Amino acid sequence: ILFVVGLSEYDQQCFEDVDKNRMEEAMDVFDWINCHSLFKDTPVILFLNKKDLFEQKISTSPISQVPLFDDYTGGDNYEAGCEYFINKFAALHENATRQTSSEKTLYPHITQATDPENV
């Protein structure tokens, strides 16, 4: 499974449901996919994309000011923010692995799709 998330969208709402945070929706879909029996033993490659926009944004839109992520304590530190969201998805993955008694692996990557060095 290739799962792509806009890392910089942690403070944005969904177009189709303005009451739903985009990162929350991504986490919900990620969790659903990980728990689904069809993907029980399927490895997951997680791309947390738009790292350039995320790095610019965290100094003006603190992660901890988003109610869903008020447990974040890394301030405007880029690496801490990346690690925080990797850990959020990893926790969902671990929980799904436990629930489905599977041994699938998560491979997280911080990316920028427009950077030719990522290829």
C-alpha positions in Angstrom: 0.0 0.0 0.0 1.2 3.5 -0.9 -0.4 6.0 1.4 0.2 9.7 0.7 -0.6 12.4 3.2 -0.2 16.2 2.9 2.0 16.9 6.0 1.3 20.6 5.7 -2.5 20.1 6.0 -2.6 19.5 9.7 -4.4 22.8 10.3 -6.8 22.7 7.3 -10.4 21.5 6.9 -11.7 19.1 4.3 -13.4 20.6 1.3 -16.4 18.2 1.6 -16.8 18.5 5.3 -15.6 21.8 6.9 -16.0 20.2 10.4 -13.3 17.6 9.6 -9.6 18.3 9.8 -7.7 17.0 6.8 -5.0 15.2 8.8 -7.7 13.6 11.0 -9.4 12.3 7.9 -6.2 11.0 6.5 -5.5 9.2 9.8 -9.1 7.7 9.8 -8.6 6.4 6.3 -5.2 5.1 7.1 -6.6 3.3 10.2 -9.5 1.8 8.2 -7.1 0.5 5.5 -4.7 -1.0 8.1 -7.5 -2.8 9.9 -9.2 -4.2 6.8 -8.8 -7.9 6.4 -7.8 -7.6 2.7 -4.6 -5.8 3.7 -3.9 -7.9 6.7 -0.3 -8.8 5.7 0.4 -6.0 3.2 3.3 -3.7 4.0 2.5 0.0 4.1 4.7 2.8 2.6 3.6 6.1 4.2 4.6 9.3 2.4 4.2 12.4 4.5 4.4 14.8 1.6 4.8 18.6 1.2 7.6 18.8 3.7 8.7 22.2 2.2 5.3 23.7 2.9 5.2 22.1 6.4 8.6 23.5 7.3 7.4 27.0 6.3 4.1 26.7 8.0 4.9 25.5 11.5 6.4 28.8 12.6 3.2 30.7 11.8 0.6 28.0 12.5 1.7 26.0 15.6 0.8 22.4 15.5 -0.2 22.5 19.2 -2.9 25.1 18.5 -4.9 22.6 16.5 -7.2 21.0 19.1 -6.5 17.4 17.7 -2.8 17.9 18.2 -2.7 19.9 21.4 -0.4 17.2 22.9 2.4 18.3 20.6 5.3 19.8 22.5 8.0 20.4 19.8 7.2 24.1 19.1 8.2 25.1 15.6 10.9 22.5 15.3 10.6 20.9 11.9 12.2 17.6 12.8 10.1 17.3 16.0 6.9 18.0 13.9 7.8 15.3 11.3 8.6 12.8 14.1 5.3 13.7 15.8 3.2 12.9 12.7 5.2 9.7 11.9 4.5 8.6 15.5 0.8 9.3 15.1 0.6 7.1 12.0 2.9 4.5 13.5 0.6 4.2 16.6 -2.4 3.6 14.3 -0.4 1.0 12.4 0.7 -0.8 15.5 -2.8 -0.9 16.9 -4.1 -2.3 13.6 -1.3 -4.9 13.5 -2.3 -6.0 17.0 -6.0 -6.1 16.1 -5.5 -8.2 13.0 -2.7 -10.4 14.4 -0.6 -9.5 11.4 3.1 -8.7 10.9 3.0 -6.1 8.2 5.6 -3.4 8.2 5.3 0.4 8.0 7.8 2.3 6.0 7.4 6.1 6.7 9.0 8.7 4.5 9.0 12.5 4.6 8.8 13.8 1.0 8.4 16.7 -1.3 6.9 15.5 -4.6 8.3 18.4 -6.6 11.9 17.7 -5.5 13.8 15.7 -8.1 16.2 14.5 -5.4 13.3 12.4 -3.9 13.2 10.1 -7.0 
